[in-house]
Every structure is written in structure tokens, then in C-alpha cells.
Amino acid sequence: MQSLHFSCKKYSCRLPVPVLAVALLLLVSLATTASSCTEQEKASLLQFLAGLSQDSGLAKSWHEDGDCCEWEGVTCNRNKTVIEVSLPSRGLEGRITPSLGNLAGLEHLNLSYDSLSDGLPLELLSSSSIVALDVSFNQLSGDLHELPSSTHSQSLQVLNISSNLFMGQFSSTTWKGMQNLIALNASNNSFTGQIPSHFCNISPSHTVLELSYNELSGSIPPGLGNCSMLRVLKADHNNLSGTLPNELFNITSLECLSFSSNGLQGMLDGNHIVKLSNLVILDLGENNFTGKIPDSIGQLRRLQEIHLDHNSMSGELPSTLSNCTDLIMINLRINTFTGELAKVLNGSKDLTTLLIGVNFMNEAIPYDDSIDGFENLKVLDIGECQLSGTIPVWISRLVNLEVLALNGNRLSGPIPTWINTLNYLFLLDISNNSLTGEIPKELMNMPMLISEKTAAHLGPRIFDLPVYDGPTRKYRVPISFPSALQLGNNKFTGVIPPEIGQLKALLSLGVISNNLTGPIPPSICNLTNLLVLDLSNNNLTGKIPAALENLHFLSAFNVSNNNLEGPIPTGGQFNTFLNSSFDGNPKLCGPMINRNCSSGEAGPVSIVYKKSCGGKVIFALAIVVFFGVGVLYDQMVLSRCFG
């Protein structure tokens, strides 16, 4: 009826009433040819239900005396044939029974993001009706045995078995009956062996092949060059070796080519790379590639992301890179690129992320006022380059900047007072430089760090990092950059501004190894979201404010090598800190450092300080995300992108 309506609209015709009535009666008669699903379909679904040890209330909907077409997660066509079972993220536990393979009309099966275990029934893979099968993010295990030789061609087009516990050889014989397969995602498992060399001879229409986060080894098979329709090819985080075969560049339809975190080597051949004219994402980071970026890279006009970080590439960056006007992300960290840095910061209005740290060693940081075209830049990393100069004014024009890493250089002079005009900046790392002066009050007025309401929304630019759960289970989850001020290893003087207490969205504060004096401001106790606080190696005096006990999420604390005195607080998180956190303060006392306090020093915990912090603790979403992978962000998050 819907298509009839559109065709009428197209040709501007109107059907007479009797014709519409006849059409309506015809549809009604078709809809009533079957009153409910068949008993066989109902029995197959109930067998699946019986195989679950935890159905999360599904049994309340799946009544034996009801019509299974009305059951939750079950969809039927007009003939009352079950065509779809969709139960993602339902917390289902138990096994998948082979009975689902008896649903002769089943086309789509989605059991993703549950807790299903045991194996994947062969009956589902060999089904003559299933077109799309998604069992990703479960705990399914075992080998995927090859289909029996008597199996006819399957209808399966989309298969997602990612993020499970499958293992064994990833051989072409496993997939030999799947001539119609278009997309396969087998990432985040423990498959071994080589990538099948004749994969696309079996499935000539294949467009998506994702094999990341496995234990695949050997070289990239030249036979993949026969995948003439392939658009996505990903095999990150495996044990692949050798070079990129020339045949790979025959896949002119390729849009995403990603082999990061392997043991690949060789150079990028300009005559080959230019063939991939449809390429949108090129990710060869964390390998052993050498040589230059070829000039022909500029002909890849659709390129949006280029990741060549953590290699041994060298030479000057090609000026033709500016021809890739659609670029959103450039990650060239940790190589040995040379040349004038000013030539790199040049004209890409869509660029949001530029990571070029640990390159261009010992140059001067650009001061060219003509540097522009970065109005959408959100993440800028030019750290660990040993650059000289002061923090340049052109950075103040990056009005959308959220993350700025200038650490590990030889920058001098003060923190510029325009810093708080960067309204979206929430992570500033200027540690390990030679910056001087006092910590400006303008730094205590960073808009994104002041309000707790922004804490849950920090870090719009998301990076994917691996999270390991057990010896074989690997997931790739989004981790937001933490809101942080890293000012350590400079030459700052003066006191820690008491206005620091305004930065309620701050998760990490580091001012290690400066020349700061005065007390630890009690206002720090207002930073109830704080996870990391490092004030070590300064000249701070006075007592450790007892009110810091109220920082319930503080997991890393260090005030060693100062001139602090008095009792160390003993409540809250202070019971979890290492003794070394207080070393080098001979006037501190307390049981954790085996130094008794005098009767005058060891008084009760101050009630005034506790009240000043307020009684309500904001459990921000950013903290939930951050705790999911550990507290020490600079060992995990920043080390992946800035390390």
C-alpha cells in the first residue's frame, strides 16, 4: 500500500474509491492467511529460552499459549513467519541453542551485548535463511569449525562475532560455504594463524573485513588484492609481519585501510598509494615503517584521517598534504620527521586533531602570525620536541581548542594571561619546560574547568583504547581525555592560588618540581572530582589540610620533598596512600610514617574544614569512564596519544 501511495504521488494520479476498497480487502485477506506463528517456530523459540540461565524477565513475554509473533524481540512478516529475533543488551546468560536454526524464515538474529557463553551453533552459520547474524560482545568460545562439505550456499551476508572468546585457526575453509558474505567482523577474539589468502575468491562481493585484536601472524596475503569490492580492511593489533603487498593497492574501492600495532615494515610507495583514490582512513601506526611520506599523498583528496605514529619515518612532510582538504585527524607522533615546523601548521579548516609530538627536534616554536586555518582544531600535541621559545600568541586564536600538549620542550617565559580565553580548553599539559613566573589567576578561571556540570561532557574527541579483562578477553572502548592541569617540572614561583578551588571539574592536578612556596590552599578540598594530586618537590609549608579527606575519589596523592609539618590526616583516602607520598618532610608526623605526633599536634580532625567542602559528592560521568580503565591517566590515556 505504501509503494502504491508513492507511485500515485509520482504520477499525480488518483484511484477511484472502489479500487481502493478492493485493494484494502486484498491486504486484509493476505494478512489473515495465517493467524499466528507455527507450533514448530514456537517450540524452537521456547527451546532457546530454556537454554538461558538468566533471561532477564523474557519469560514473562514468551508465554507458551501465546502468539510468538507478539513476543518481545520477535518480528514476523504478514504471513506470521518469524523473520527476526532481536534481543541485544538484555543481560541474557546461558547458551545459544541450535533450535534457532530451525526457524526456516529467520533472516535477522541479534544477540549482541549479552553474556551468552559456550559455542556458536553450526546450525546458525549453515542456515539457508539467515542474512544477518550479530552475536558480538558476549562470552562465546571454541573453534569455528569448517562447515560440512554437503552444506549448500548460505544466505548469510553480515556476520558479527566480535568481542568474544573464539580461538583456533582463522582459515579459509571455515568460510568456504559463505559465498554471499558481504561483511565479517571477527575482531577482539583470539584467532590464530594467517589471514586467508583466498578469502575474496570465496566471497567475491565482500566489502567489510575486520580482524583487529586477535593473534593472527604471518604476512598480509597478496590474494587480498582480489577483493575488488572491499571498502574496509582492518587487522590492527595482531602479530603480522612483512611488507604491504603491491597487490593490496589494486583494491581501488578501499576506504579504510588499517594495520596499526603490528610488526609491518618497509616504505610507502607513492606510485602505489595513489591508486587508493577513495581512501578516507589510513592507519599504519605502531609498526616499523621507514622512509618519507610520498608527495602523492596529496592526491588522496577524500582522506580524513592519517595515522603514521610510532614508526621510524623521516624527512620533511610533503607540502602536498595541504591538498587533502578533508583531513580531520593527523597523527604522526614519535617518528623522526624534520623540517620547519611552521610549514606543518598550514591551512586545513576541517582539522580537529593534530598530533605531531616527538618530531622536529630542537627547532623554534613557530611565531608566524600568518599561521591560521585551524579554527576547528580541538586537540594539538607538539610535545617532546625540545622546541625553544615562549608560548606563542597564535594558539590563542584556536578558539575551539580542548586539549593542548606542549610538554617536554624548552619553552620559557610565563603562562600567557590569554589562556582563559580558550573557552573549551580542559586539558593543558605544559610540564617539563622552563616556564617561569607565578601561576596566573587567569588559569584559575578556565570556563570548562569551573563548573561541575561540564564534567560529564568533557572530552568530545574520543579515542579508542584497549581494555584487558582476563588473559584473553580484549575490548576496545572509548575513553575520554581527563580534565587536567599539568604544570610540573618548570620554574614557577609564588603560591598555589587559593582560587584553585573554583576548578570543580578538574580530575588531575600536577605541579611537581617547581619552586612554589606557601601553604596547600584549603580550597583544594572543593575539588570533589579530583583523582590525582601531585604537589611534590616544591617548597610548600604549613599543614596538610585535614579537609582533603573529603576528596573521596582521590587515588594518587604526593606531597613528598616539601617543608610541610604537623599530623598527616588519617581518614578517608589517606588510609590508601603510599608512605613514600610523604617522604622528605621531616616535620610531618603520623602512624603511617612511624613518626609520633606530640599531644599538641595530634588533635581531632577539623570540623570547620569538613563543612567548608560541603556534604554532597558529585559522581560525574567522567569519573565513571575514567575509573573503568584505571586512575593513572598519564600512564594509559596520554601515553597512547601523547606518549
C-alpha positions in Angstrom: 0.0 0.0 0.0 2.9 2.3 0.8 4.5 1.7 -2.6 1.1 2.3 -4.3 0.9 5.6 -2.5 4.3 6.7 -3.6 3.7 5.7 -7.2 0.5 7.7 -7.2 2.3 10.7 -5.9 4.9 10.4 -8.6 2.4 10.2 -11.4 -0.2 12.6 -9.8 -3.0 10.1 -10.2 -6.0 9.3 -8.0 -7.6 5.9 -7.7 -11.4 5.7 -7.6 -12.9 4.6 -4.3 -14.0 1.1 -5.4 -10.4 0.3 -6.5 -9.1 1.4 -3.0 -11.7 -0.8 -1.3 -10.7 -3.8 -3.3 -7.0 -3.2 -2.5 -7.8 -2.9 1.2 -9.8 -6.1 1.2 -6.9 -7.9 -0.6 -4.4 -6.7 2.0 -6.7 -7.8 4.8 -7.1 -11.3 3.2 -3.3 -11.6 2.9 -2.8 -10.6 6.5 -5.2 -13.2 7.7 -3.8 -16.2 5.8 -2.1 -17.3 9.0 -3.5 -16.5 12.4 -0.3 -17.0 14.4 3.3 -18.4 14.2 3.6 -22.1 13.7 4.0 -24.6 16.6 7.4 -25.5 15.3 8.6 -21.9 15.4 7.1 -21.5 18.9 8.9 -24.7 20.1 12.2 -23.5 18.6 12.0 -20.2 20.4 11.0 -21.9 23.7 14.0 -24.2 23.4 16.2 -21.2 23.1 14.5 -19.7 26.2 15.1 -23.0 28.1 18.8 -22.8 27.3 19.2 -19.5 29.2 20.3 -19.5 32.8 19.3 -15.8 33.1 16.5 -14.5 30.8 16.1 -11.0 32.5 12.3 -11.3 32.5 12.0 -12.6 28.9 9.8 -15.5 30.1 7.1 -13.0 31.1 6.6 -12.2 27.5 7.2 -15.6 25.9 4.1 -17.5 27.0 3.7 -21.0 25.6 0.0 -20.4 25.0 0.5 -17.0 23.2 1.3 -16.0 19.7 5.1 -15.9 19.4 4.7 -13.1 16.8 3.7 -10.9 19.7 6.6 -11.9 21.9 9.2 -9.3 22.9 12.1 -9.2 20.4 10.3 -11.3 17.8 9.2 -9.9 14.5 7.0 -11.7 11.9 6.0 -10.9 8.4 2.4 -10.7 7.1 2.3 -14.4 6.8 3.1 -14.8 10.5 6.5 -16.3 9.8 9.3 -15.4 12.3 11.8 -13.3 10.3 13.7 -11.5 13.1 14.8 -12.2 16.7 16.4 -9.1 18.3 17.5 -9.2 21.9 20.6 -7.1 22.3 21.7 -5.7 25.7 19.2 -7.8 27.6 21.7 -9.3 30.1 20.9 -12.8 28.8 23.1 -15.6 30.2 23.4 -19.2 29.1 23.9 -20.8 25.8 22.5 -20.3 22.3 20.6 -23.5 21.4 20.7 -24.9 17.8 16.9 -24.7 17.8 17.1 -21.2 16.4 18.4 -22.7 13.2 15.1 -24.4 12.8 13.3 -21.1 12.2 13.0 -21.6 8.4 12.1 -17.9 7.7 14.6 -16.3 10.1 16.5 -13.5 8.4 18.0 -11.4 11.2 19.3 -12.6 14.6 20.8 -10.1 17.0 22.0 -11.4 20.4 24.8 -8.8 20.8 25.9 -7.2 24.1 24.6 -10.0 26.3 26.5 -12.6 28.5 26.0 -15.7 26.4 28.6 -18.4 26.6 29.5 -21.8 25.1 29.8 -22.2 21.4 28.1 -20.7 18.3 25.8 -23.4 16.9 26.8 -24.6 13.4 23.1 -24.6 12.5 23.1 -20.8 12.6 26.1 -20.5 10.3 24.7 -23.0 7.9 21.2 -21.6 7.9 19.6 -21.2 4.4 17.6 -18.1 5.5 19.7 -16.0 8.0 21.0 -12.9 6.2 22.5 -11.0 9.2 23.8 -12.6 12.4 25.2 -10.5 15.3 26.5 -12.2 18.5 29.1 -9.6 19.3 30.1 -8.7 22.8 29.3 -12.0 24.5 31.4 -14.8 26.0 31.1 -17.3 23.3 34.1 -19.6 22.9 35.6 -22.5 21.0 36.7 -23.0 17.4 34.6 -22.1 14.4 34.7 -25.5 12.7 34.5 -25.6 8.9 31.1 -26.2 7.5 30.4 -29.7 6.2 31.0 -30.3 2.6 27.4 -31.1 2.0 26.3 -27.6 3.1 24.7 -25.6 0.3 25.4 -22.0 -0.3 24.2 -19.9 2.7 22.2 -16.7 2.6 24.5 -15.1 5.3 25.6 -11.7 4.2 26.6 -10.0 7.5 28.3 -11.8 10.4 29.5 -10.1 13.5 31.2 -12.3 16.1 33.5 -9.6 17.5 34.4 -9.3 21.2 34.0 -12.9 22.2 36.4 -15.7 23.2 36.7 -17.6 19.9 40.1 -19.2 19.1 41.7 -21.5 16.7 42.9 -21.2 13.2 41.3 -18.5 11.1 41.3 -20.5 7.8 39.5 -20.1 4.6 37.9 -23.5 5.0 35.8 -22.1 7.8 34.1 -19.8 5.4 34.0 -21.9 2.2 30.2 -22.1 2.2 29.6 -18.4 2.6 29.7 -17.2 -1.0 27.2 -14.4 -0.2 29.1 -12.9 2.7 29.5 -9.1 2.4 30.7 -8.1 5.9 32.6 -10.0 8.5 33.7 -8.6 11.9 35.8 -11.2 13.9 37.8 -8.7 15.9 38.5 -8.9 19.6 38.9 -12.6 19.8 41.9 -15.0 20.0 42.1 -16.3 16.4 45.5 -17.5 15.3 47.1 -18.4 12.0 47.3 -16.4 8.9 44.7 -14.2 7.1 43.1 -16.5 4.5 44.7 -15.8 1.1 41.7 -16.7 -1.0 39.0 -15.0 1.2 37.5 -13.0 -1.6 37.6 -15.9 -4.1 35.0 -17.4 -1.8 33.1 -14.2 -1.2 33.6 -12.0 -4.3 31.2 -9.3 -3.0 33.0 -8.8 0.3 33.1 -5.2 1.4 34.0 -5.2 5.1 36.7 -7.4 6.7 37.6 -6.6 10.4 40.1 -8.8 12.1 41.6 -6.5 14.7 42.7 -7.6 18.2 43.5 -11.2 17.5 46.6 -13.2 17.4 47.0 -13.5 13.7 50.5 -13.9 12.3 52.4 -14.1 9.1 52.4 -11.7 6.2 49.5 -9.9 4.6 48.4 -12.3 1.7 48.7 -10.8 -1.8 45.4 -12.6 -2.5 43.5 -9.9 -0.7 44.1 -7.8 -3.9 41.3 -9.9 -5.5 38.8 -8.2 -3.1 37.8 -5.8 -5.8 34.7 -4.5 -3.8 36.4 -4.3 -0.4 35.8 -0.9 1.4 37.0 -1.7 4.9 40.1 -3.7 5.8 41.2 -3.7 9.4 43.7 -6.0 11.1 45.0 -3.8 13.9 46.7 -5.3 17.0 47.9 -8.6 15.7 51.3 -10.2 15.1 51.5 -9.5 11.3 54.9 -9.0 9.7 56.5 -8.3 6.4 55.6 -5.5 4.0 52.4 -4.3 2.4 52.0 -6.4 -0.8 51.7 -4.5 -4.0 48.5 -6.3 -4.9 46.8 -4.6 -1.9 46.8 -1.3 -3.7 44.7 -2.8 -6.5 41.7 -2.5 -4.2 40.7 0.9 -5.6 37.4 0.8 -3.7 39.1 0.8 -0.3 38.0 3.5 2.1 39.6 2.3 5.3 43.0 0.6 5.5 44.1 -0.1 9.0 47.0 -2.3 10.1 48.2 -0.5 13.2 50.1 -2.2 16.1 51.7 -5.0 14.1 55.3 -5.7 13.0 55.0 -4.4 9.5 57.9 -2.7 7.8 59.0 -1.1 4.5 58.3 2.2 2.9 55.1 3.8 1.5 55.5 3.7 -2.3 54.0 6.8 -3.8 53.1 5.0 -7.1 51.1 2.5 -5.2 49.4 4.7 -2.5 48.0 7.0 -5.2 45.8 4.1 -6.5 43.7 4.2 -3.4 41.8 7.3 -4.5 38.8 6.5 -2.4 40.8 6.2 0.8 39.3 8.0 3.8 41.2 6.4 6.7 44.9 5.3 6.6 46.2 3.8 9.8 49.6 2.2 9.8 50.6 3.5 13.3 52.8 1.5 15.7 54.7 -0.5 13.1 58.3 -0.3 11.7 57.8 1.7 8.6 60.6 3.9 7.4 61.2 6.5 4.7 59.2 9.6 3.8 55.6 10.3 3.3 55.3 10.4 -0.5 54.3 13.5 -2.3 51.5 11.6 -4.0 49.6 11.5 -0.7 48.2 14.9 -1.7 46.2 13.2 -4.4 44.1 11.3 -1.9 41.5 14.1 -1.8 39.0 12.1 0.3 41.5 11.4 3.1 40.1 12.3 6.5 42.4 10.5 8.9 46.1 9.6 8.6 47.8 7.7 11.4 51.6 7.0 10.9 52.5 7.4 14.6 55.1 5.2 16.4 57.2 4.3 13.3 60.7 5.3 12.1 59.6 7.5 9.3 61.7 10.6 8.5 62.2 13.5 6.2 60.1 16.6 5.7 56.4 16.5 5.5 55.2 16.9 1.9 53.7 20.2 1.1 51.1 18.4 -0.9 49.5 17.2 2.3 47.7 20.5 2.3 45.8 19.3 -0.8 43.9 16.8 1.4 41.4 19.5 2.5 39.0 17.0 4.1 41.6 16.0 6.8 40.1 15.7 10.3 43.0 13.9 12.1 46.7 13.8 11.6 48.7 11.6 14.0 52.5 11.5 13.2 53.8 11.2 16.7 57.1 9.5 17.6 58.9 9.5 14.3 61.9 11.4 13.1 60.3 14.0 10.8 62.4 17.1 10.2 62.0 20.5 8.6 60.5 23.8 9.7 57.5 23.2 11.9 55.8 26.3 10.6 55.4 24.5 7.2 53.3 21.9 9.0 50.8 24.2 10.7 49.2 25.3 7.5 45.7 25.6 6.2 43.2 22.8 6.9 39.9 24.3 8.1 38.3 20.9 9.0 41.3 19.6 11.0 40.2 18.8 14.6 43.2 16.7 15.8 46.9 17.3 15.1 49.4 15.1 16.9 53.0 15.7 15.8 55.0 15.4 19.0 58.4 13.8 19.3 59.5 15.1 15.9 61.1 18.3 14.5 63.6 18.2 17.3 65.3 21.3 18.6 63.5 23.8 16.4 61.9 27.1 17.5 58.2 27.0 18.1 56.6 28.9 15.2 55.7 32.6 15.9 54.4 33.3 12.4 51.3 35.4 12.6 50.1 34.0 9.3 49.5 30.6 10.8 45.8 30.1 10.5 43.2 27.7 9.1 42.8 25.8 12.4 39.6 27.3 13.6 38.2 23.8 14.2 41.2 22.3 15.9 40.3 20.6 19.2 43.4 18.6 20.0 47.0 19.9 19.5 50.1 18.0 20.6 53.6 19.3 19.8 55.1 17.9 22.9 58.5 16.2 23.5 60.2 18.1 20.6 62.7 20.2 22.6 61.3 23.3 21.0 62.6 26.7 22.2 60.7 30.0 22.6 57.7 31.1 24.5 54.1 30.0 24.3 53.0 31.7 21.0 50.1 34.1 20.6 48.7 32.2 17.6 47.5 29.4 19.9 45.0 31.9 21.4 43.3 32.0 18.0 42.5 28.3 18.2 39.1 29.1 19.7 37.8 25.6 19.7 40.9 24.0 21.4 40.1 21.4 24.1 43.4 19.7 24.6 46.9 21.4 24.4 50.1 19.4 25.0 53.3 21.5 24.9 55.1 19.3 27.4 58.8 18.2 27.0 60.1 21.3 25.3 62.4 24.1 26.2 59.8 26.8 26.4 60.5 29.8 28.7 58.6 32.8 29.9 55.3 33.0 31.8 51.9 31.3 31.2 50.2 33.9 29.0 47.2 35.7 30.6 45.1 35.0 27.5 44.9 31.3 28.4 41.4 31.6 29.9 40.1 32.9 26.6 40.2 29.4 25.3 36.7 28.7 26.4 36.7 24.9 25.6 40.2 24.0 26.9 40.0 21.4 29.7 43.4 19.6 29.4 46.6 21.7 29.5 50.0 19.9 29.7 52.9 22.3 29.8 55.1 20.2 32.1 58.8 19.6 31.5 59.7 23.1 30.2 61.5 26.1 31.6 58.5 28.3 32.2 58.7 31.0 34.9 56.7 33.4 36.9 53.7 32.8 39.2 50.8 30.6 38.3 48.4 33.2 36.9 44.9 33.7 38.3 43.6 33.6 34.8 44.4 29.9 34.8 42.0 29.5 37.7 39.2 30.9 35.5 39.2 28.2 32.8 35.5 28.0 31.8 35.5 24.3 31.1 37.1 23.5 34.5 34.9 25.7 36.7 31.5 24.1 36.6 30.8 20.5 37.8 28.0 20.4 35.2 30.6 20.2 32.5 32.4 17.3 34.0 30.1 14.7 32.3 30.7 16.3 28.9 34.4 16.8 28.8 36.4 15.3 26.0 34.2 15.4 22.9 37.2 14.0 21.0 37.2 10.3 21.8 40.0 7.8 21.3 39.7 4.1 21.4 41.9 2.2 23.8 42.2 -1.5 24.5 41.0 -2.7 27.9 42.0 -6.2 29.0 39.7 -8.3 31.1 41.5 -11.6 31.9 44.3 -13.2 29.9 42.4 -13.5 26.6 39.5 -11.1 26.7 40.1 -7.9 24.9 37.7 -5.0 24.3 38.1 -1.7 22.6 36.2 1.0 24.5 36.0 4.8 24.2 38.0 6.7 26.8 37.6 10.5 27.2 40.6 12.6 27.9 40.6 13.6 31.6 40.4 17.2 32.5 43.9 18.1 33.8 46.4 20.8 34.5 50.0 19.5 34.2 52.4 22.2 35.2 55.2 20.1 36.7 59.0 20.4 36.1 59.1 24.1 35.4 60.4 27.1 37.3 57.2 28.5 38.7 57.4 30.6 41.9 54.9 32.0 44.3 52.0 30.3 45.9 49.3 27.9 44.6 46.4 30.4 44.0 43.6 29.9 46.5 41.3 30.3 43.5 42.3 26.7 42.6 39.1 25.6 44.4 37.0 27.0 41.6 38.1 24.3 39.1 35.5 21.8 40.3 35.6 19.8 37.1 39.3 19.1 37.5 40.3 15.4 37.6 44.1 15.7 37.8 46.4 18.5 39.1 50.2 18.2 38.9 52.7 20.9 39.9 55.6 18.6 40.7 59.2 20.0 40.8 58.7 23.8 40.8 59.7 26.5 43.3 56.3 27.0 44.8 56.0 28.3 48.4 53.3 28.9 51.0 50.7 26.5 52.2 48.5 24.0 50.5 45.3 26.1 50.0 42.4 24.5 51.9 40.2 25.4 48.9 41.6 22.3 47.1 39.0 20.4 49.2 36.4 21.8 46.9 37.7 19.7 44.0 35.5 16.8 44.8 36.0 15.1 41.5 39.8 15.1 41.8 41.6 11.8 41.1 45.3 12.8 41.0 47.0 15.4 43.1 50.8 15.8 42.9 52.4 18.7 44.8 55.8 17.0 45.4 59.3 18.6 45.1 58.4 22.2 46.0 58.9 24.4 49.0 55.4 24.2 50.4 54.9 24.9 54.1 52.3 24.5 56.7 50.0 21.6 57.4 48.2 19.2 55.1 44.6 20.4 55.3 42.5 17.7 57.0 39.7 18.6 54.7 41.4 16.8 51.9 39.9 13.7 53.5 36.7 14.6 51.7 38.2 14.0 48.3 36.6 10.6 48.1 37.8 9.8 44.6 41.5 10.8 45.2 43.5 7.8 44.3 47.0 9.3 43.7 48.4 11.8 46.2 52.0 13.0 46.6 53.4 15.8 48.7 56.9 14.4 49.2 60.0 16.7 49.4 58.4 19.9 50.7 58.6 21.6 54.1 55.2 20.5 55.4 54.6 19.9 59.1 52.1 18.5 61.6 49.9 15.4 61.5 49.1 13.6 58.4 45.3 13.1 58.1 44.2 9.6 58.8 40.7 9.3 57.4 39.2 8.7 54.0 41.5 8.1 51.1 44.6 8.9 53.3 44.5 5.4 54.5 45.3 4.1 51.0 48.3 6.3 50.0 51.8 5.0 50.0 54.2 6.1 52.8 56.5 7.5 50.1 53.9 10.1 49.3 55.1 12.0 52.4 58.9 11.4 52.3 61.2 14.4 52.6 59.0 16.3 55.0 60.9 15.9 58.3 58.3 17.8 60.3 55.3 15.7 59.3 54.1 13.1 61.7 51.6 10.2 61.9 51.4 6.5 62.2 51.8 5.8 58.5 55.4 7.2 58.5 56.2 5.8 62.0 56.7 9.2 63.5 54.6 10.0 66.5 52.9 13.4 66.8 53.1 15.3 70.1 49.9 15.7 72.1 49.5 19.2 70.8 49.8 18.2 67.2 47.5 15.1 67.1 44.3 16.9 67.8 40.8 15.9 66.4 40.1 16.3 62.7 38.9 19.8 61.9 35.1 20.1 61.6 35.4 23.5 60.0 37.3 22.2 57.1 34.9 19.4 56.6 31.9 21.7 56.4 33.7 24.0 54.0 33.9 21.2 51.5 30.2 20.7 51.5 28.5 17.4 52.1 27.4 16.5 48.6 29.7 14.4 46.3 29.2 14.7 42.6 29.8 11.4 41.0 30.5 12.7 37.5 30.2 10.5 34.4 33.7 11.4 33.5 34.9 9.7 36.7 32.9 6.6 35.9 34.6 6.4 32.5 38.0 7.1 34.0 37.7 4.5 36.7 36.8 1.9 34.2 40.4 1.8 32.9 42.4 2.9 36.0 43.3 6.1 37.7 46.7 6.9 36.4 45.7 8.6 33.2 49.2 9.6 32.1 50.2 6.0 32.1 47.3 4.9 30.0 45.4 7.6 28.2 48.1 10.2 27.5 50.7 7.5 26.9 48.7 6.2 23.9 48.1 9.5 22.3 50.9 11.7 23.7 53.4 9.1 24.9 
